[in-house]
C-alpha cells in the first residue's frame, strides 16, 4: 500500500511539474509592457490578416487575409490577397483575387520580382487539402498561374521563394490530429520541418523543429531564418548550392515568432505571440484577437 501511495505521489508531482512547464514555457505568466517608439499612421480593418510582404523598390505591399473561425478549419473558409500602395496617403486595400473562383484561404505568402513582373506564392488551406497557389502580378493585376500540391504539405504555414521555380516552406506541425498533435502544441514535441522544392522534387531540409512558423531568406548573407514559435527561437541556417540547409545557431527571441520580414537595412522584423496558450485559444475561435 505504501508503495502504491509513493507511486501516486511521484505521478502527481510529475503532473504538476509538467503543467508548470507548459504554463511557463508558453509565456502564460508573462507581463507584457506596451512599448512603441513609432507612429501609427492609419489603423486598417482587415479581419484575419495572415501575412504581408513588401516591395520597397516599387512601394507596395501584398497582404494575405482569411477571416478564420478556427484553425484547422472545420468548414470551408474564404480569404484573399490585397494590394496596398505605400506611396498613397490613404493606404487603402485593393482586392486582388476576386476573379479567382477556386476555394482560397491564404496563409503565408512570398513575392519575387523578375524583369517588370512579380511572382507571388500563397499557402492555401481548403477542406480538400493544402496547396501552394502561384500567381503573376503585373500592372496591379494578379493572375493565377498554377496550383502545386504534394504529400509533404502536411501543415504548411509560410514559404519563401528563391527563384521562379524553387522555394522553401514550413510545416508548423508534423501531425494533423491526435495525441502527437496535442504533444506538439503543449509539450513542445519537435516534429515540424522545412521542405525545399527545387522545381522538380520536394525534400525535407530541416527537421526536429518545434512549431516551425515564419521563414525568410537573406540572399546577401545566404541565410535562411526560421521561427520556432513553441521554443521562442529563431533558427538560422546556411543555404547550400543544392538547396540543402546547414544549421548555424538558435537565436532566443523571447516570444513565439511568426512571420519574418527584412527592412532595407537587412534587419529582421518578426511578428510574435508572447502567450502561446492565448494564441492557441485564438486558433480555436475562443479569442477575438491573436495576442
ZATORPA-243897 format. One line per field, with one value per residue (C-alpha): residue in one letter; z, x negated, y. Coordinates in Angstrom, 2 decimals, m for minus. Each point is the difference from the previous one (the first is absolute). Layout:
BEGIN
residuo <- A / ... .
pz <- Z / ... .
px <- X / ... .
py <- Y / ... .
***
This chain:
BEGIN
residuo <- X / X / X / X / X / X / X / X / X / X / X / X / X / X / X / X / X / X / X / X / X / X / X / X / X / X / X / X / X / X / X / X / X / X / X / X / X / X / X / X / X / X / X / X / X / X / X / X / X / X / X / X / X / X / X / X / X / X / X / X / X / X / X / X / X / X / X / X / X / X / X / X / X / X / X / X / X / X / X / X / X / X / X / X / X / X / X / X / X / X / X / X / X / X / X / X / X / X / X / X / X / X / X / X / X / X / X / X / X / X / X / X / X / X / X / X / X / X / X / X / X / X / X / X / X / X / X / X / X / X / X / X / X / X / X / X / X / X / X / X / X / X / X / X / X / X / X / X / X / X / X / X / X / X / X / X / X / X / X / X / X / X / X / X / X / X / X / X / X / X / X / X / X / X / X / X / X / X / X / X / X / X / X / X / X / X / X / X / X / X / X / X / X / X / X / X / X / X / X / X / X / X / X / X / X / X / X / X / X / X / X / X / X / X / X / X / X / X / X / X / X / X / X / X / X / X / X / X / X / X / X / X / X / X / X / X / X / X / X / X / X / X / X / X / X / X / X / X / X / X / X / X / X / X / X / X / X / X / X / X / X / X / X / X / X / X / X / X / X / X / X / X / X / X / X / X / X / X / X / X / X / X / X / X / X / X / X / X / X / X / X .
pz <- 0.00 / 0.90 / m3.37 / m1.79 / 1.89 / m0.92 / m3.65 / 0.03 / 1.76 / m2.52 / m2.85 / 1.47 / 0.36 / m3.61 / m1.19 / 1.98 / m1.36 / m3.54 / 0.29 / 1.46 / m2.88 / m2.55 / 1.60 / 0.44 / m3.40 / m1.88 / 1.69 / 1.95 / 3.06 / m1.93 / 0.46 / m3.30 / 0.13 / m3.05 / m1.59 / m3.39 / m1.15 / m3.41 / m1.17 / m1.09 / m3.33 / m0.56 / 1.52 / m2.77 / 0.61 / m1.63 / 1.99 / 0.03 / m1.53 / m0.23 / m1.72 / m1.77 / m2.46 / m1.18 / m3.19 / 1.09 / m3.58 / m1.38 / 3.21 / 0.53 / 2.30 / m0.47 / 2.96 / 0.42 / 2.08 / 1.03 / 2.64 / 1.61 / 2.48 / 1.18 / m1.15 / m1.24 / m1.69 / 0.59 / m2.99 / m3.28 / 0.57 / m2.51 / 0.03 / m2.46 / m0.93 / 0.15 / m1.49 / 2.08 / m1.87 / 2.47 / m1.88 / 0.42 / 3.13 / 0.65 / 0.11 / m1.35 / m0.88 / m3.46 / m0.32 / m2.42 / m0.05 / m0.66 / m3.40 / 1.48 / 0.36 / 1.68 / 3.78 / 1.40 / 3.65 / m0.17 / 2.76 / m0.54 / m3.20 / m1.88 / m2.90 / m2.48 / m2.81 / m3.42 / m2.65 / 0.24 / 1.54 / 3.33 / 0.90 / 3.10 / 1.90 / 2.73 / 2.35 / m0.43 / 2.47 / m1.13 / 1.31 / m2.92 / 1.09 / m0.16 / m3.06 / m1.17 / m2.47 / m2.45 / m1.50 / m2.38 / 1.13 / m2.60 / m0.52 / 3.38 / m1.18 / 1.40 / m2.37 / 1.16 / m1.67 / 1.61 / 3.11 / 1.73 / 2.30 / 1.65 / 2.88 / 1.80 / 0.56 / 3.34 / 1.75 / m2.11 / 1.64 / m1.82 / m3.03 / m1.67 / m3.69 / m1.17 / m3.69 / m2.29 / 0.45 / 3.38 / 3.52 / 3.64 / 2.19 / 3.64 / 1.44 / 3.42 / 1.17 / m0.87 / 0.90 / m0.93 / 2.89 / 3.00 / 3.00 / m1.83 / m1.30 / 3.59 / 1.22 / m2.70 / 1.25 / 3.73 / 0.63 / m2.73 / m1.86 / m2.94 / m3.04 / m2.42 / m2.88 / m3.04 / m3.52 / m3.11 / m3.56 / m2.68 / m2.90 / m0.26 / 3.40 / 3.53 / 2.81 / 3.72 / 0.65 / 3.70 / 2.65 / 3.73 / 0.30 / 2.58 / m1.84 / m3.09 / m0.94 / m2.01 / m2.47 / m2.07 / m2.04 / 0.13 / m3.41 / 0.90 / 2.94 / m1.50 / 3.19 / 0.64 / 3.15 / 1.52 / 2.97 / 2.53 / 1.72 / 2.74 / 1.13 / m0.26 / m2.43 / m3.46 / m1.65 / m2.46 / m2.87 / m2.79 / m3.42 / m2.06 / m3.80 / m0.29 / 2.19 / 3.13 / 3.27 / 2.57 / 3.52 / 1.45 / 3.22 / 2.04 / 0.89 / 3.09 / m0.75 / 3.18 / m1.83 / m2.32 / m3.35 / m2.99 / m3.34 / m0.85 / m2.23 / m0.75 / m0.15 / m2.50 / 2.37 / 0.34 / 3.51 / 0.89 / 0.97 / 1.64 / 1.09 / 3.38 / 2.30 / 3.59 / 1.47 / m1.99 / 2.03 / m0.89 / m3.60 / 0.08 / 1.34 / m2.89 / m2.50 / 1.46 / m0.36 / 3.74 / m0.18 / m2.21 / m0.62 / m0.38 / 2.86 .
px <- 0.00 / m2.84 / m1.61 / 3.24 / 0.23 / m3.58 / 0.66 / 3.13 / m1.89 / m2.85 / 2.54 / 1.80 / m3.27 / m0.89 / 3.40 / m0.34 / m3.51 / 1.18 / 2.95 / m2.35 / m2.41 / 2.79 / 1.17 / m3.51 / m1.39 / 3.00 / m0.29 / 3.26 / m1.29 / m1.76 / 0.89 / m0.24 / m0.77 / 1.14 / m2.90 / 0.08 / m2.30 / 1.60 / 3.17 / 3.21 / 0.79 / 3.27 / 1.87 / 1.38 / 2.81 / m0.74 / 1.27 / m2.32 / m3.06 / m2.56 / m3.13 / m1.44 / m2.87 / m1.41 / m1.65 / m2.14 / m1.10 / 3.53 / 1.63 / 2.76 / 0.94 / 2.11 / 2.01 / 1.56 / 3.16 / 2.46 / 2.61 / m0.31 / 2.53 / m2.53 / m3.21 / m0.12 / 3.28 / 3.16 / 1.78 / m1.14 / m1.32 / m0.66 / m2.67 / m2.03 / m3.12 / 0.05 / m2.17 / m1.10 / m1.76 / m2.43 / m0.50 / 3.69 / 1.00 / 3.18 / m1.69 / 3.19 / 0.23 / 0.92 / 1.24 / m2.17 / 1.64 / 3.68 / m0.25 / m1.58 / 3.02 / m1.53 / 0.05 / m2.61 / m0.96 / m3.55 / m2.58 / m3.70 / m1.06 / m3.21 / m0.81 / m2.87 / m0.67 / m1.35 / m0.29 / 3.17 / 2.28 / 0.29 / 0.68 / 2.14 / 0.51 / 2.57 / 0.61 / 3.63 / 2.10 / 3.22 / 2.04 / m1.32 / m3.58 / m2.91 / m1.56 / m2.27 / 1.61 / m2.29 / 0.94 / m1.47 / 0.25 / m0.34 / 1.63 / 1.74 / 1.75 / m0.41 / 0.42 / 0.07 / m2.69 / 0.13 / 0.69 / m2.65 / 0.83 / m2.08 / 0.21 / m2.75 / 2.52 / 1.13 / 0.75 / m1.59 / m0.31 / m2.38 / m2.29 / m2.80 / m0.86 / m3.59 / 0.77 / 2.98 / m0.06 / m1.57 / 1.10 / 0.02 / 3.06 / 0.58 / 2.33 / 0.98 / 0.98 / m1.09 / 3.41 / 3.45 / 1.97 / m0.13 / m2.30 / m3.20 / 1.57 / 1.00 / m3.52 / m1.44 / 2.13 / m0.35 / m3.11 / m2.03 / m0.58 / m2.23 / 1.57 / 0.34 / m2.37 / m1.13 / 0.59 / m1.91 / 1.36 / m2.67 / 2.44 / 0.31 / m0.26 / 1.19 / m2.40 / m0.38 / m3.02 / 0.50 / 1.88 / 0.40 / 1.48 / 2.60 / 2.81 / m1.87 / 1.80 / m1.33 / m2.85 / m2.07 / m3.19 / m2.77 / m1.64 / m2.86 / m1.11 / 1.30 / 1.90 / 3.41 / 1.83 / 2.75 / 2.16 / 0.44 / 3.05 / 0.35 / m3.62 / m0.11 / m2.94 / m1.08 / m2.02 / m2.72 / m1.21 / m2.55 / 1.48 / m2.17 / m0.28 / 2.22 / 2.72 / m0.86 / m0.35 / m2.81 / 1.05 / m2.00 / 1.66 / 3.13 / 0.80 / 2.21 / 2.66 / 2.11 / 3.28 / 1.74 / m1.33 / 2.32 / m0.52 / m3.49 / m0.70 / m3.13 / m0.26 / m2.25 / m2.97 / 0.36 / 1.41 / 2.52 / 3.53 / 1.81 / 3.63 / 0.32 / 2.45 / m1.18 / 2.69 / 0.39 / 2.92 / 2.03 / m1.15 / 1.25 / 3.34 / 0.16 / m0.66 / 2.95 / 2.27 / 0.13 / m1.79 / 0.97 / m3.59 / m3.30 / m2.27 .
py <- 0.00 / 2.36 / m0.77 / 0.87 / 3.30 / 0.83 / m0.75 / 2.17 / 2.80 / m0.11 / m0.05 / 3.01 / 1.91 / m0.77 / 1.21 / 3.23 / 0.57 / m0.67 / 2.39 / 2.61 / m0.53 / 0.49 / 3.25 / 1.41 / m1.07 / 1.45 / 3.40 / m0.26 / 1.87 / 2.74 / 3.64 / 1.85 / 3.70 / 1.92 / 1.84 / 1.68 / 2.78 / 0.47 / 1.65 / m1.70 / 1.66 / m1.83 / m2.92 / m2.22 / m2.48 / m3.33 / m3.01 / m2.97 / 1.67 / m2.83 / 1.29 / 3.02 / 0.36 / 3.33 / 1.24 / 2.95 / 0.66 / 0.36 / 1.28 / m2.51 / m2.85 / m3.10 / m1.27 / m3.43 / m0.23 / m2.71 / 0.76 / m3.42 / m1.33 / m2.57 / m1.66 / m2.69 / 0.93 / m2.03 / 1.51 / 1.56 / 3.51 / 2.74 / 2.66 / 2.01 / 1.94 / 3.79 / 2.75 / 2.98 / 2.81 / 1.53 / 3.28 / 0.86 / 1.84 / m1.97 / m3.45 / m1.54 / m3.68 / m1.25 / m3.63 / m1.97 / m3.43 / 0.72 / m1.68 / m3.15 / m2.27 / m3.06 / m0.42 / 2.35 / 0.47 / 1.38 / m0.21 / 0.82 / 1.79 / 0.77 / 2.31 / 0.18 / 2.48 / m0.93 / 2.69 / 2.12 / m2.65 / m1.76 / m3.61 / m0.43 / m3.26 / m0.61 / m2.93 / m1.05 / m2.02 / m1.64 / m2.91 / m2.05 / 0.56 / 2.41 / 1.56 / 2.79 / 2.37 / 1.78 / 3.37 / 2.57 / 3.62 / 2.75 / 3.39 / m0.33 / m3.16 / m3.51 / m2.95 / m3.61 / m2.11 / m3.44 / m2.09 / m2.10 / m2.92 / m2.72 / m2.46 / 1.94 / 2.81 / m1.40 / 3.28 / 2.77 / 3.39 / 2.33 / m0.03 / 1.91 / 0.02 / m0.38 / 0.40 / m0.52 / m3.75 / m0.79 / 0.82 / m1.10 / m0.42 / m0.87 / m2.61 / 1.33 / m3.50 / m3.49 / m1.44 / 1.27 / m1.51 / m2.32 / m0.28 / 0.90 / 3.22 / 0.82 / m0.72 / 2.24 / 2.89 / m0.45 / m2.08 / 1.67 / m3.26 / 0.95 / m1.68 / 2.92 / 0.64 / 1.97 / m1.34 / 1.08 / m0.19 / 0.28 / 0.17 / m3.77 / m1.67 / 0.73 / m0.93 / 0.65 / 2.21 / 0.77 / m1.97 / m0.31 / 3.49 / 0.89 / 1.83 / 1.22 / 3.20 / 2.95 / m0.45 / 2.42 / 0.10 / 2.60 / m0.30 / 2.37 / m2.14 / m3.26 / m0.81 / m1.56 / 1.13 / m2.18 / 0.96 / m2.81 / 1.42 / m2.63 / 0.37 / 3.82 / m0.29 / 1.06 / m2.73 / 1.04 / m2.18 / 0.42 / m0.74 / m2.35 / m0.04 / m3.09 / 1.53 / m1.97 / 1.89 / m0.01 / 0.99 / 2.91 / 1.15 / 0.62 / 3.61 / 0.43 / 2.60 / m0.16 / m0.52 / m2.43 / 1.22 / 0.09 / 1.78 / 1.28 / 2.99 / 2.05 / 3.76 / 1.80 / m0.24 / m3.78 / 0.06 / m2.69 / 1.05 / m2.88 / m0.21 / m1.71 / m1.76 / 0.58 / m2.27 / m3.20 / m1.34 / 3.07 / m0.40 / m3.61 / 1.24 / 2.50 / m2.82 / m1.90 / 3.04 / 0.71 / 3.36 / 2.94 / 1.13 / m1.78 / 1.11 .
***
